[in-house]
């Protein structure tokens, strides 16, 4: 998990705009409440990493915690547990919202 932490209020229904279509998709990483405010980094191939903060999301059926990446070029992305350890990989497809569940235990090889 990236070391930066931010304090954000909850995100209400309809407050996240996803810009998907063509060769652009989106990614939602679902986490537990304990990750609230943490930033999760992702990267595609050898490109620089990008990050998004985990926020509480309020929807009609309740609440959940997630990091949202609203406009990603299609491709395979590494989700980073920390600076050196991948938590996993996910394929992002144009016009589709990819979903990744944050691991509940530390991946092999993490600090």
Secondary structure, 3 states (H helix, E strand, C coil): CEEEECCCCCECCCCCCCCCECCEEEEEEEECHHHCCEEEEEEECCCCCEEEECEEEEECCEEEEEEEEEEEECEEEEEECCCCCEEEEEEECCCCEEEEECCCCCCCCCC
